[in-house]
Amino acid sequence: MNLDVDEDEHSIEMHLPFIAKIMEDYKDQFTIVPVLVGSLSPEREAAYGRIFARYLAEPQNLFVISSDFCHWGQRFRYTYYDRNWGDIYQSITRLDRMAMDIIETLNPAAFTDYLKRYANTICGRHPIGVLLQAASCLQRADMYSQRMTLKFLKYAQSSQCENMNDSSVSYAAGVLTFE
């Protein structure tokens, strides 16, 4: 990884202080294994999904996938806007909600198709793709009988864009549970 990529990468830096605080009473009882996922083809996402599936299935493991959602505005070089969906911020919400709805189905191919169609600037699209592939691998496994459910719990935008000169970053928090 070159220095520019390393300096731009911020996902683990966002999580470590939070993890350190909530796990301070257990600091000697767990190990953090950071995994940086770069730009991957759907085939590579599937390959890594198969590798991570067995770890995802183990209840003592916790996966934290970090991603912002839509980065909208000229400074992000992304200004998709469907006027049929309302104001710009409403269009962004609809765009992100479509992605969240697809992710909740745990269908990696549908998520890839969505990204090809809308080119939404979800920066963690590949880690999400790997997670979806791992879940899909577990769903296909004959020996794995637990049901998985992914639900988004919170969604927000940094600002509500009202004109083409505005910009916004969307945030979504979800959880994958095993029943």
VMD Tcl script that builds the backbone (N, CA, C; Angstrom):
set m [mol new atoms 537]
animate dup $m
set s [atomselect $m all]
$s set {name element resname resid chain x y z} {
  {N N MET 1 A 0.862 -1.167 0.000}
  {CA C MET 1 A 0.000 0.000 0.000}
  {C C MET 1 A 0.911 1.234 0.000}
  {N N ASN 2 A 0.610 2.161 -0.909}
  {CA C ASN 2 A 1.435 3.364 -0.930}
  {C C ASN 2 A 0.987 4.336 0.171}
  {N N LEU 3 A 1.803 5.342 0.438}
  {CA C LEU 3 A 1.573 6.270 1.544}
  {C C LEU 3 A 0.259 7.026 1.384}
  {N N ASP 4 A -0.083 7.453 0.168}
  {CA C ASP 4 A -1.336 8.184 -0.051}
  {C C ASP 4 A -2.551 7.344 0.321}
  {N N VAL 5 A -2.545 6.084 -0.088}
  {CA C VAL 5 A -3.659 5.191 0.249}
  {C C VAL 5 A -3.724 4.992 1.756}
  {N N ASP 6 A -2.569 4.778 2.382}
  {CA C ASP 6 A -2.514 4.584 3.829}
  {C C ASP 6 A -3.040 5.812 4.575}
  {N N GLU 7 A -2.663 6.995 4.130}
  {CA C GLU 7 A -3.116 8.211 4.798}
  {C C GLU 7 A -4.602 8.470 4.591}
  {N N ASP 8 A -5.133 8.068 3.439}
  {CA C ASP 8 A -6.564 8.254 3.169}
  {C C ASP 8 A -7.433 7.243 3.912}
  {N N GLU 9 A -6.880 6.098 4.222}
  {CA C GLU 9 A -7.643 5.037 4.897}
  {C C GLU 9 A -7.918 5.444 6.338}
  {N N HIS 10 A -9.178 5.421 6.732}
  {CA C HIS 10 A -9.536 5.884 8.073}
  {C C HIS 10 A -10.473 4.938 8.815}
  {N N SER 11 A -10.842 3.839 8.218}
  {CA C SER 11 A -11.879 3.010 8.843}
  {C C SER 11 A -11.453 2.451 10.201}
  {N N ILE 12 A -10.284 1.871 10.297}
  {CA C ILE 12 A -9.895 1.283 11.586}
  {C C ILE 12 A -9.648 2.371 12.630}
  {N N GLU 13 A -9.160 3.522 12.189}
  {CA C GLU 13 A -8.921 4.618 13.122}
  {C C GLU 13 A -10.213 5.122 13.752}
  {N N MET 14 A -11.325 4.935 13.058}
  {CA C MET 14 A -12.621 5.347 13.587}
  {C C MET 14 A -13.125 4.359 14.639}
  {N N HIS 15 A -12.766 3.104 14.496}
  {CA C HIS 15 A -13.301 2.063 15.364}
  {C C HIS 15 A -12.452 1.775 16.596}
  {N N LEU 16 A -11.149 1.888 16.476}
  {CA C LEU 16 A -10.279 1.488 17.587}
  {C C LEU 16 A -10.543 2.222 18.900}
  {N N PRO 17 A -10.731 3.531 18.920}
  {CA C PRO 17 A -11.021 4.173 20.215}
  {C C PRO 17 A -12.320 3.659 20.846}
  {N N PHE 18 A -13.336 3.444 20.034}
  {CA C PHE 18 A -14.611 2.923 20.538}
  {C C PHE 18 A -14.433 1.505 21.086}
  {N N ILE 19 A -13.758 0.653 20.320}
  {CA C ILE 19 A -13.524 -0.728 20.770}
  {C C ILE 19 A -12.685 -0.724 22.047}
  {N N ALA 20 A -11.651 0.101 22.089}
  {CA C ALA 20 A -10.797 0.176 23.286}
  {C C ALA 20 A -11.611 0.558 24.516}
  {N N LYS 21 A -12.527 1.502 24.364}
  {CA C LYS 21 A -13.333 1.955 25.503}
  {C C LYS 21 A -14.309 0.877 25.977}
  {N N ILE 22 A -15.073 0.311 25.043}
  {CA C ILE 22 A -16.088 -0.650 25.481}
  {C C ILE 22 A -15.492 -1.990 25.913}
  {N N MET 23 A -14.266 -2.276 25.482}
  {CA C MET 23 A -13.644 -3.551 25.828}
  {C C MET 23 A -12.524 -3.399 26.858}
  {N N GLU 24 A -12.423 -2.235 27.517}
  {CA C GLU 24 A -11.299 -1.994 28.415}
  {C C GLU 24 A -11.217 -3.009 29.565}
  {N N ASP 25 A -12.335 -3.538 30.022}
  {CA C ASP 25 A -12.304 -4.540 31.087}
  {C C ASP 25 A -11.887 -5.920 30.579}
  {N N TYR 26 A -11.812 -6.089 29.270}
  {CA C TYR 26 A -11.497 -7.385 28.656}
  {C C TYR 26 A -10.259 -7.310 27.761}
  {N N LYS 27 A -9.438 -6.296 27.955}
  {CA C LYS 27 A -8.357 -6.013 27.010}
  {C C LYS 27 A -7.373 -7.160 26.803}
  {N N ASP 28 A -7.258 -8.060 27.747}
  {CA C ASP 28 A -6.344 -9.192 27.583}
  {C C ASP 28 A -7.063 -10.444 27.084}
  {N N GLN 29 A -8.333 -10.318 26.726}
  {CA C GLN 29 A -9.127 -11.489 26.380}
  {C C GLN 29 A -9.552 -11.543 24.912}
  {N N PHE 30 A -9.065 -10.627 24.104}
  {CA C PHE 30 A -9.433 -10.662 22.686}
  {C C PHE 30 A -8.288 -10.125 21.842}
  {N N THR 31 A -8.353 -10.440 20.573}
  {CA C THR 31 A -7.363 -9.997 19.607}
  {C C THR 31 A -8.089 -9.309 18.460}
  {N N ILE 32 A -7.545 -8.196 18.018}
  {CA C ILE 32 A -8.085 -7.497 16.849}
  {C C ILE 32 A -7.243 -7.885 15.636}
  {N N VAL 33 A -7.925 -8.290 14.597}
  {CA C VAL 33 A -7.262 -8.641 13.342}
  {C C VAL 33 A -7.798 -7.694 12.263}
  {N N PRO 34 A -7.094 -6.580 12.031}
  {CA C PRO 34 A -7.580 -5.648 11.007}
  {C C PRO 34 A -7.348 -6.222 9.607}
  {N N VAL 35 A -8.342 -6.057 8.758}
  {CA C VAL 35 A -8.243 -6.505 7.372}
  {C C VAL 35 A -8.634 -5.328 6.488}
  {N N LEU 36 A -7.710 -4.885 5.670}
  {CA C LEU 36 A -7.981 -3.806 4.735}
  {C C LEU 36 A -8.359 -4.428 3.399}
  {N N VAL 37 A -9.550 -4.113 2.920}
  {CA C VAL 37 A -10.042 -4.661 1.660}
  {C C VAL 37 A -9.961 -3.568 0.606}
  {N N GLY 38 A -9.218 -3.823 -0.433}
  {CA C GLY 38 A -9.082 -2.860 -1.525}
  {C C GLY 38 A -10.154 -3.071 -2.582}
  {N N SER 39 A -9.849 -2.665 -3.779}
  {CA C SER 39 A -10.771 -2.798 -4.901}
  {C C SER 39 A -10.720 -4.232 -5.418}
  {N N LEU 40 A -11.863 -4.889 -5.383}
  {CA C LEU 40 A -11.925 -6.304 -5.768}
  {C C LEU 40 A -12.987 -6.529 -6.837}
  {N N SER 41 A -12.750 -7.512 -7.666}
  {CA C SER 41 A -13.781 -7.963 -8.595}
  {C C SER 41 A -14.800 -8.786 -7.809}
  {N N PRO 42 A -16.000 -8.968 -8.352}
  {CA C PRO 42 A -16.970 -9.840 -7.670}
  {C C PRO 42 A -16.418 -11.256 -7.429}
  {N N GLU 43 A -15.583 -11.738 -8.328}
  {CA C GLU 43 A -15.000 -13.082 -8.164}
  {C C GLU 43 A -14.044 -13.112 -6.970}
  {N N ARG 44 A -13.268 -12.052 -6.790}
  {CA C ARG 44 A -12.352 -11.990 -5.643}
  {C C ARG 44 A -13.133 -11.803 -4.343}
  {N N GLU 45 A -14.209 -11.014 -4.393}
  {CA C GLU 45 A -15.069 -10.879 -3.207}
  {C C GLU 45 A -15.585 -12.256 -2.795}
  {N N ALA 46 A -15.999 -13.055 -3.781}
  {CA C ALA 46 A -16.506 -14.401 -3.494}
  {C C ALA 46 A -15.407 -15.280 -2.900}
  {N N ALA 47 A -14.209 -15.180 -3.438}
  {CA C ALA 47 A -13.098 -15.989 -2.924}
  {C C ALA 47 A -12.792 -15.632 -1.469}
  {N N TYR 48 A -12.726 -14.339 -1.170}
  {CA C TYR 48 A -12.478 -13.926 0.212}
  {C C TYR 48 A -13.675 -14.249 1.106}
  {N N GLY 49 A -14.872 -14.153 0.560}
  {CA C GLY 49 A -16.059 -14.529 1.321}
  {C C GLY 49 A -16.006 -15.976 1.763}
  {N N ARG 50 A -15.536 -16.852 0.868}
  {CA C ARG 50 A -15.402 -18.275 1.233}
  {C C ARG 50 A -14.383 -18.455 2.351}
  {N N ILE 51 A -13.312 -17.686 2.320}
  {CA C ILE 51 A -12.279 -17.775 3.370}
  {C C ILE 51 A -12.843 -17.307 4.713}
  {N N PHE 52 A -13.543 -16.167 4.707}
  {CA C PHE 52 A -14.046 -15.595 5.959}
  {C C PHE 52 A -15.304 -16.278 6.483}
  {N N ALA 53 A -15.997 -17.059 5.668}
  {CA C ALA 53 A -17.271 -17.663 6.084}
  {C C ALA 53 A -17.128 -18.491 7.357}
  {N N ARG 54 A -16.106 -19.293 7.438}
  {CA C ARG 54 A -15.967 -20.148 8.634}
  {C C ARG 54 A -15.739 -19.327 9.892}
  {N N TYR 55 A -15.063 -18.180 9.766}
  {CA C TYR 55 A -14.837 -17.309 10.923}
  {C C TYR 55 A -16.109 -16.541 11.286}
  {N N LEU 56 A -16.866 -16.172 10.276}
  {CA C LEU 56 A -18.140 -15.491 10.508}
  {C C LEU 56 A -19.104 -16.407 11.263}
  {N N ALA 57 A -19.032 -17.691 10.995}
  {CA C ALA 57 A -19.935 -18.665 11.627}
  {C C ALA 57 A -19.596 -18.927 13.093}
  {N N GLU 58 A -18.389 -18.602 13.520}
  {CA C GLU 58 A -17.980 -18.863 14.898}
  {C C GLU 58 A -18.463 -17.735 15.806}
  {N N PRO 59 A -19.286 -18.061 16.818}
  {CA C PRO 59 A -19.900 -17.015 17.645}
  {C C PRO 59 A -18.915 -16.168 18.455}
  {N N GLN 60 A -17.701 -16.648 18.673}
  {CA C GLN 60 A -16.740 -15.849 19.444}
  {C C GLN 60 A -16.102 -14.749 18.596}
  {N N ASN 61 A -16.367 -14.740 17.299}
  {CA C ASN 61 A -15.801 -13.727 16.412}
  {C C ASN 61 A -16.791 -12.598 16.169}
  {N N LEU 62 A -16.257 -11.406 16.063}
  {CA C LEU 62 A -17.046 -10.226 15.748}
  {C C LEU 62 A -16.433 -9.562 14.522}
  {N N PHE 63 A -17.239 -9.340 13.516}
  {CA C PHE 63 A -16.792 -8.634 12.321}
  {C C PHE 63 A -17.345 -7.215 12.365}
  {N N VAL 64 A -16.495 -6.242 12.133}
  {CA C VAL 64 A -16.919 -4.853 12.017}
  {C C VAL 64 A -16.548 -4.415 10.599}
  {N N ILE 65 A -17.557 -4.096 9.814}
  {CA C ILE 65 A -17.364 -3.643 8.438}
  {C C ILE 65 A -17.615 -2.139 8.432}
  {N N SER 66 A -16.644 -1.391 7.961}
  {CA C SER 66 A -16.776 0.063 7.979}
  {C C SER 66 A -17.006 0.596 6.574}
  {N N SER 67 A -18.024 1.430 6.458}
  {CA C SER 67 A -18.292 2.084 5.185}
  {C C SER 67 A -19.202 3.280 5.389}
  {N N ASP 68 A -18.862 4.385 4.750}
  {CA C ASP 68 A -19.836 5.449 4.589}
  {C C ASP 68 A -20.750 4.998 3.455}
  {N N PHE 69 A -21.831 5.714 3.259}
  {CA C PHE 69 A -22.669 5.436 2.093}
  {C C PHE 69 A -22.449 6.558 1.083}
  {N N CYS 70 A -23.464 7.104 0.500}
  {CA C CYS 70 A -23.310 8.032 -0.621}
  {C C CYS 70 A -22.484 9.265 -0.255}
  {N N HIS 71 A -21.473 9.515 -1.057}
  {CA C HIS 71 A -20.702 10.767 -1.011}
  {C C HIS 71 A -21.227 11.582 -2.192}
  {N N TRP 72 A -22.070 12.563 -1.907}
  {CA C TRP 72 A -22.758 13.283 -2.977}
  {C C TRP 72 A -22.255 14.714 -3.063}
  {N N GLY 73 A -22.023 15.176 -4.279}
  {CA C GLY 73 A -21.634 16.559 -4.521}
  {C C GLY 73 A -20.506 16.641 -5.517}
  {N N GLN 74 A -20.300 17.828 -6.020}
  {CA C GLN 74 A -19.269 18.032 -7.034}
  {C C GLN 74 A -17.881 17.693 -6.505}
  {N N ARG 75 A -17.628 17.950 -5.228}
  {CA C ARG 75 A -16.298 17.646 -4.681}
  {C C ARG 75 A -16.026 16.146 -4.640}
  {N N PHE 76 A -17.104 15.326 -4.676}
  {CA C PHE 76 A -16.960 13.878 -4.725}
  {C C PHE 76 A -17.115 13.338 -6.147}
  {N N ARG 77 A -17.383 14.225 -7.099}
  {CA C ARG 77 A -17.610 13.842 -8.493}
  {C C ARG 77 A -18.762 12.842 -8.624}
  {N N TYR 78 A -19.787 13.035 -7.787}
  {CA C TYR 78 A -20.982 12.194 -7.873}
  {C C TYR 78 A -22.199 13.059 -7.566}
  {N N THR 79 A -23.054 13.224 -8.570}
  {CA C THR 79 A -24.229 14.084 -8.399}
  {C C THR 79 A -25.480 13.429 -8.986}
  {N N TYR 80 A -25.589 12.103 -8.832}
  {CA C TYR 80 A -26.792 11.428 -9.326}
  {C C TYR 80 A -28.010 12.029 -8.618}
  {N N TYR 81 A -28.991 12.413 -9.419}
  {CA C TYR 81 A -30.202 13.010 -8.852}
  {C C TYR 81 A -31.391 12.640 -9.727}
  {N N ASP 82 A -32.368 11.983 -9.112}
  {CA C ASP 82 A -33.621 11.650 -9.788}
  {C C ASP 82 A -34.698 12.568 -9.223}
  {N N ARG 83 A -35.125 13.526 -10.018}
  {CA C ARG 83 A -36.117 14.512 -9.573}
  {C C ARG 83 A -37.443 13.864 -9.188}
  {N N ASN 84 A -37.719 12.685 -9.720}
  {CA C ASN 84 A -38.954 11.968 -9.366}
  {C C ASN 84 A -38.962 11.537 -7.899}
  {N N TRP 85 A -37.806 11.543 -7.273}
  {CA C TRP 85 A -37.695 11.107 -5.878}
  {C C TRP 85 A -37.754 12.275 -4.898}
  {N N GLY 86 A -37.972 13.485 -5.387}
  {CA C GLY 86 A -38.085 14.650 -4.507}
  {C C GLY 86 A -36.852 15.516 -4.565}
  {N N ASP 87 A -36.607 16.236 -3.464}
  {CA C ASP 87 A -35.424 17.084 -3.366}
  {C C ASP 87 A -34.161 16.225 -3.432}
  {N N ILE 88 A -33.023 16.883 -3.607}
  {CA C ILE 88 A -31.760 16.147 -3.748}
  {C C ILE 88 A -31.525 15.232 -2.556}
  {N N TYR 89 A -31.699 15.751 -1.347}
  {CA C TYR 89 A -31.429 14.919 -0.165}
  {C C TYR 89 A -32.378 13.717 -0.107}
  {N N GLN 90 A -33.589 13.872 -0.616}
  {CA C GLN 90 A -34.534 12.751 -0.664}
  {C C GLN 90 A -34.107 11.726 -1.707}
  {N N SER 91 A -33.555 12.198 -2.812}
  {CA C SER 91 A -33.034 11.305 -3.837}
  {C C SER 91 A -31.854 10.501 -3.294}
  {N N ILE 92 A -30.985 11.177 -2.537}
  {CA C ILE 92 A -29.849 10.487 -1.920}
  {C C ILE 92 A -30.348 9.424 -0.938}
  {N N THR 93 A -31.331 9.782 -0.121}
  {CA C THR 93 A -31.899 8.826 0.832}
  {C C THR 93 A -32.457 7.609 0.098}
  {N N ARG 94 A -33.183 7.859 -0.973}
  {CA C ARG 94 A -33.768 6.747 -1.739}
  {C C ARG 94 A -32.675 5.872 -2.339}
  {N N LEU 95 A -31.645 6.492 -2.869}
  {CA C LEU 95 A -30.514 5.772 -3.439}
  {C C LEU 95 A -29.855 4.883 -2.386}
  {N N ASP 96 A -29.600 5.457 -1.211}
  {CA C ASP 96 A -28.988 4.687 -0.125}
  {C C ASP 96 A -29.938 3.613 0.400}
  {N N ARG 97 A -31.215 3.925 0.514}
  {CA C ARG 97 A -32.191 2.956 1.018}
  {C C ARG 97 A -32.273 1.745 0.086}
  {N N MET 98 A -32.185 1.988 -1.220}
  {CA C MET 98 A -32.172 0.858 -2.155}
  {C C MET 98 A -30.979 -0.051 -1.863}
  {N N ALA 99 A -29.811 0.552 -1.634}
  {CA C ALA 99 A -28.627 -0.245 -1.312}
  {C C ALA 99 A -28.823 -1.013 -0.008}
  {N N MET 100 A -29.341 -0.338 1.020}
  {CA C MET 100 A -29.552 -1.002 2.312}
  {C C MET 100 A -30.557 -2.139 2.187}
  {N N ASP 101 A -31.620 -1.913 1.433}
  {CA C ASP 101 A -32.620 -2.973 1.245}
  {C C ASP 101 A -32.001 -4.196 0.572}
  {N N ILE 102 A -31.146 -3.957 -0.413}
  {CA C ILE 102 A -30.477 -5.068 -1.102}
  {C C ILE 102 A -29.500 -5.763 -0.164}
  {N N ILE 103 A -28.725 -5.001 0.584}
  {CA C ILE 103 A -27.773 -5.596 1.525}
  {C C ILE 103 A -28.517 -6.454 2.538}
  {N N GLU 104 A -29.674 -6.013 2.983}
  {CA C GLU 104 A -30.461 -6.791 3.953}
  {C C GLU 104 A -30.908 -8.134 3.393}
  {N N THR 105 A -30.965 -8.277 2.081}
  {CA C THR 105 A -31.333 -9.579 1.488}
  {C C THR 105 A -30.164 -10.554 1.491}
  {N N LEU 106 A -28.973 -10.061 1.814}
  {CA C LEU 106 A -27.743 -10.862 1.823}
  {C C LEU 106 A -27.445 -11.456 0.441}
  {N N ASN 107 A -27.787 -10.718 -0.604}
  {CA C ASN 107 A -27.599 -11.176 -1.976}
  {C C ASN 107 A -26.455 -10.392 -2.623}
  {N N PRO 108 A -25.262 -10.993 -2.699}
  {CA C PRO 108 A -24.113 -10.254 -3.237}
  {C C PRO 108 A -24.277 -9.856 -4.704}
  {N N ALA 109 A -24.893 -10.693 -5.510}
  {CA C ALA 109 A -25.060 -10.367 -6.933}
  {C C ALA 109 A -25.990 -9.162 -7.111}
  {N N ALA 110 A -27.042 -9.085 -6.326}
  {CA C ALA 110 A -27.967 -7.952 -6.416}
  {C C ALA 110 A -27.268 -6.658 -6.001}
  {N N PHE 111 A -26.390 -6.732 -4.992}
  {CA C PHE 111 A -25.648 -5.547 -4.564}
  {C C PHE 111 A -24.681 -5.098 -5.665}
  {N N THR 112 A -23.998 -6.042 -6.294}
  {CA C THR 112 A -23.103 -5.714 -7.411}
  {C C THR 112 A -23.876 -5.074 -8.552}
  {N N ASP 113 A -25.043 -5.618 -8.869}
  {CA C ASP 113 A -25.879 -5.048 -9.937}
  {C C ASP 113 A -26.320 -3.624 -9.593}
  {N N TYR 114 A -26.709 -3.403 -8.339}
  {CA C TYR 114 A -27.096 -2.068 -7.886}
  {C C TYR 114 A -25.945 -1.079 -8.091}
  {N N LEU 115 A -24.733 -1.476 -7.684}
  {CA C LEU 115 A -23.579 -0.589 -7.822}
  {C C LEU 115 A -23.277 -0.280 -9.285}
  {N N LYS 116 A -23.423 -1.276 -10.144}
  {CA C LYS 116 A -23.205 -1.035 -11.576}
  {C C LYS 116 A -24.245 -0.073 -12.126}
  {N N ARG 117 A -25.471 -0.187 -11.676}
  {CA C ARG 117 A -26.539 0.651 -12.209}
  {C C ARG 117 A -26.439 2.104 -11.735}
  {N N TYR 118 A -26.191 2.299 -10.445}
  {CA C TYR 118 A -26.233 3.650 -9.878}
  {C C TYR 118 A -24.859 4.249 -9.577}
  {N N ALA 119 A -23.820 3.446 -9.553}
  {CA C ALA 119 A -22.454 3.905 -9.247}
  {C C ALA 119 A -22.391 4.675 -7.933}
  {N N ASN 120 A -23.260 4.326 -6.988}
  {CA C ASN 120 A -23.268 5.003 -5.686}
  {C C ASN 120 A -21.873 4.905 -5.067}
  {N N THR 121 A -21.439 5.982 -4.466}
  {CA C THR 121 A -20.078 6.114 -3.959}
  {C C THR 121 A -19.934 5.533 -2.552}
  {N N ILE 122 A -20.398 4.331 -2.371}
  {CA C ILE 122 A -20.275 3.621 -1.091}
  {C C ILE 122 A -18.825 3.157 -0.988}
  {N N CYS 123 A -18.050 3.816 -0.120}
  {CA C CYS 123 A -16.607 3.569 -0.115}
  {C C CYS 123 A -16.247 2.155 0.350}
  {N N GLY 124 A -17.088 1.548 1.167}
  {CA C GLY 124 A -16.816 0.192 1.641}
  {C C GLY 124 A -17.567 -0.863 0.862}
  {N N ARG 125 A -17.825 -0.584 -0.409}
  {CA C ARG 125 A -18.590 -1.535 -1.227}
  {C C ARG 125 A -17.930 -2.914 -1.257}
  {N N HIS 126 A -16.600 -2.959 -1.284}
  {CA C HIS 126 A -15.927 -4.256 -1.369}
  {C C HIS 126 A -15.919 -5.014 -0.039}
  {N N PRO 127 A -15.663 -4.367 1.105}
  {CA C PRO 127 A -15.841 -5.104 2.368}
  {C C PRO 127 A -17.285 -5.595 2.548}
  {N N ILE 128 A -18.257 -4.772 2.152}
  {CA C ILE 128 A -19.654 -5.206 2.224}
  {C C ILE 128 A -19.856 -6.405 1.306}
  {N N GLY 129 A -19.286 -6.346 0.109}
  {CA C GLY 129 A -19.394 -7.471 -0.830}
  {C C GLY 129 A -18.794 -8.748 -0.267}
  {N N VAL 130 A -17.650 -8.635 0.407}
  {CA C VAL 130 A -17.024 -9.816 1.017}
  {C C VAL 130 A -17.932 -10.379 2.112}
  {N N LEU 131 A -18.498 -9.500 2.947}
  {CA C LEU 131 A -19.423 -9.955 3.990}
  {C C LEU 131 A -20.628 -10.667 3.370}
  {N N LEU 132 A -21.203 -10.080 2.326}
  {CA C LEU 132 A -22.354 -10.704 1.668}
  {C C LEU 132 A -21.978 -12.056 1.069}
  {N N GLN 133 A -20.796 -12.149 0.521}
  {CA C GLN 133 A -20.341 -13.426 -0.034}
  {C C GLN 133 A -20.134 -14.464 1.076}
  {N N ALA 134 A -19.582 -14.046 2.207}
  {CA C ALA 134 A -19.392 -14.976 3.337}
  {C C ALA 134 A -20.746 -15.469 3.842}
  {N N ALA 135 A -21.705 -14.556 3.978}
  {CA C ALA 135 A -23.046 -14.952 4.424}
  {C C ALA 135 A -23.698 -15.877 3.405}
  {N N SER 136 A -23.540 -15.583 2.147}
  {CA C SER 136 A -24.104 -16.416 1.084}
  {C C SER 136 A -23.490 -17.814 1.111}
  {N N CYS 137 A -22.200 -17.866 1.354}
  {CA C CYS 137 A -21.498 -19.158 1.455}
  {C C CYS 137 A -22.073 -19.979 2.605}
  {N N LEU 138 A -22.314 -19.337 3.745}
  {CA C LEU 138 A -22.891 -20.043 4.890}
  {C C LEU 138 A -24.320 -20.496 4.605}
  {N N GLN 139 A -25.088 -19.678 3.919}
  {CA C GLN 139 A -26.472 -20.042 3.597}
  {C C GLN 139 A -26.521 -21.264 2.693}
  {N N ARG 140 A -25.521 -21.421 1.828}
  {CA C ARG 140 A -25.482 -22.567 0.912}
  {C C ARG 140 A -24.931 -23.828 1.572}
  {N N ALA 141 A -24.255 -23.675 2.704}
  {CA C ALA 141 A -23.608 -24.816 3.352}
  {C C ALA 141 A -24.653 -25.727 3.986}
  {N N ASP 142 A -24.605 -26.981 3.631}
  {CA C ASP 142 A -25.553 -27.957 4.173}
  {C C ASP 142 A -25.423 -28.115 5.685}
  {N N MET 143 A -24.199 -27.964 6.198}
  {CA C MET 143 A -23.989 -28.212 7.621}
  {C C MET 143 A -24.293 -26.990 8.485}
  {N N TYR 144 A -24.620 -25.869 7.860}
  {CA C TYR 144 A -24.875 -24.647 8.624}
  {C C TYR 144 A -26.361 -24.356 8.615}
  {N N SER 145 A -26.992 -24.420 9.781}
  {CA C SER 145 A -28.448 -24.310 9.831}
  {C C SER 145 A -28.962 -23.012 10.454}
  {N N GLN 146 A -28.072 -22.194 11.012}
  {CA C GLN 146 A -28.540 -20.952 11.631}
  {C C GLN 146 A -29.031 -19.966 10.577}
  {N N ARG 147 A -30.082 -19.256 10.916}
  {CA C ARG 147 A -30.632 -18.239 10.022}
  {C C ARG 147 A -29.933 -16.912 10.311}
  {N N MET 148 A -29.603 -16.188 9.249}
  {CA C MET 148 A -28.953 -14.887 9.389}
  {C C MET 148 A -29.926 -13.791 8.986}
  {N N THR 149 A -29.867 -12.683 9.720}
  {CA C THR 149 A -30.686 -11.519 9.410}
  {C C THR 149 A -29.804 -10.282 9.501}
  {N N LEU 150 A -29.818 -9.475 8.451}
  {CA C LEU 150 A -29.099 -8.213 8.471}
  {C C LEU 150 A -30.128 -7.101 8.455}
  {N N LYS 151 A -30.028 -6.215 9.429}
  {CA C LYS 151 A -30.952 -5.078 9.539}
  {C C LYS 151 A -30.161 -3.797 9.742}
  {N N PHE 152 A -30.585 -2.754 9.065}
  {CA C PHE 152 A -30.000 -1.439 9.299}
  {C C PHE 152 A -30.758 -0.770 10.432}
  {N N LEU 153 A -30.003 -0.185 11.355}
  {CA C LEU 153 A -30.569 0.382 12.572}
  {C C LEU 153 A -30.664 1.898 12.543}
  {N N LYS 154 A -29.786 2.532 11.782}
  {CA C LYS 154 A -29.727 3.996 11.787}
  {C C LYS 154 A -29.185 4.481 10.451}
  {N N TYR 155 A -29.720 5.602 10.000}
  {CA C TYR 155 A -29.275 6.228 8.761}
  {C C TYR 155 A -29.273 7.737 8.969}
  {N N ALA 156 A -28.244 8.401 8.465}
  {CA C ALA 156 A -28.170 9.862 8.576}
  {C C ALA 156 A -27.333 10.409 7.426}
  {N N GLN 157 A -27.520 11.701 7.176}
  {CA C GLN 157 A -26.712 12.416 6.195}
  {C C GLN 157 A -26.023 13.576 6.903}
  {N N SER 158 A -24.820 13.894 6.464}
  {CA C SER 158 A -24.078 14.989 7.090}
  {C C SER 158 A -24.768 16.333 6.859}
  {N N SER 159 A -25.481 16.452 5.753}
  {CA C SER 159 A -26.285 17.644 5.480}
  {C C SER 159 A -27.357 17.283 4.462}
  {N N GLN 160 A -28.406 18.081 4.420}
  {CA C GLN 160 A -29.480 17.842 3.463}
  {C C GLN 160 A -29.254 18.729 2.240}
  {N N CYS 161 A -28.812 18.114 1.165}
  {CA C CYS 161 A -28.521 18.847 -0.064}
  {C C CYS 161 A -29.807 19.364 -0.689}
  {N N GLU 162 A -29.783 20.635 -1.005}
  {CA C GLU 162 A -30.945 21.252 -1.651}
  {C C GLU 162 A -30.618 21.802 -3.028}
  {N N ASN 163 A -29.319 21.953 -3.335}
  {CA C ASN 163 A -28.960 22.404 -4.676}
  {C C ASN 163 A -27.673 21.705 -5.109}
  {N N MET 164 A -27.336 21.846 -6.377}
  {CA C MET 164 A -26.215 21.109 -6.956}
  {C C MET 164 A -24.852 21.576 -6.431}
  {N N ASN 165 A -24.805 22.666 -5.673}
  {CA C ASN 165 A -23.549 23.131 -5.090}
  {C C ASN 165 A -23.310 22.558 -3.696}
  {N N ASP 166 A -24.319 21.905 -3.119}
  {CA C ASP 166 A -24.188 21.307 -1.792}
  {C C ASP 166 A -23.433 19.987 -1.875}
  {N N SER 167 A -23.045 19.486 -0.718}
  {CA C SER 167 A -22.439 18.155 -0.650}
  {C C SER 167 A -22.871 17.485 0.645}
  {N N SER 168 A -22.766 16.163 0.633}
  {CA C SER 168 A -23.228 15.380 1.774}
  {C C SER 168 A -22.544 14.021 1.773}
  {N N VAL 169 A -22.380 13.458 2.959}
  {CA C VAL 169 A -21.948 12.075 3.123}
  {C C VAL 169 A -23.022 11.368 3.943}
  {N N SER 170 A -23.409 10.189 3.500}
  {CA C SER 170 A -24.422 9.408 4.215}
  {C C SER 170 A -23.748 8.373 5.103}
  {N N TYR 171 A -24.437 8.044 6.190}
  {CA C TYR 171 A -23.937 7.064 7.149}
  {C C TYR 171 A -25.053 6.089 7.481}
  {N N ALA 172 A -24.710 4.825 7.571}
  {CA C ALA 172 A -25.696 3.805 7.928}
  {C C ALA 172 A -25.042 2.815 8.881}
  {N N ALA 173 A -25.809 2.349 9.847}
  {CA C ALA 173 A -25.317 1.344 10.791}
  {C C ALA 173 A -26.241 0.141 10.725}
  {N N GLY 174 A -25.652 -1.014 10.551}
  {CA C GLY 174 A -26.440 -2.239 10.472}
  {C C GLY 174 A -25.806 -3.326 11.314}
  {N N VAL 175 A -26.577 -4.384 11.516}
  {CA C VAL 175 A -26.077 -5.518 12.293}
  {C C VAL 175 A -26.546 -6.822 11.642}
  {N N LEU 176 A -25.633 -7.765 11.585}
  {CA C LEU 176 A -25.940 -9.109 11.099}
  {C C LEU 176 A -26.058 -10.009 12.311}
  {N N THR 177 A -27.213 -10.632 12.473}
  {CA C THR 177 A -27.425 -11.518 13.615}
  {C C THR 177 A -27.671 -12.943 13.136}
  {N N PHE 178 A -27.371 -13.881 14.011}
  {CA C PHE 178 A -27.577 -15.306 13.753}
  {C C PHE 178 A -28.638 -15.803 14.717}
  {N N GLU 179 A -29.613 -16.508 14.192}
  {CA C GLU 179 A -30.714 -17.005 15.038}
  {C C GLU 179 A -30.655 -18.515 15.166}
}
mol reanalyze $m
mol bondsrecalc $m
mol representation Tube
mol addrep $m
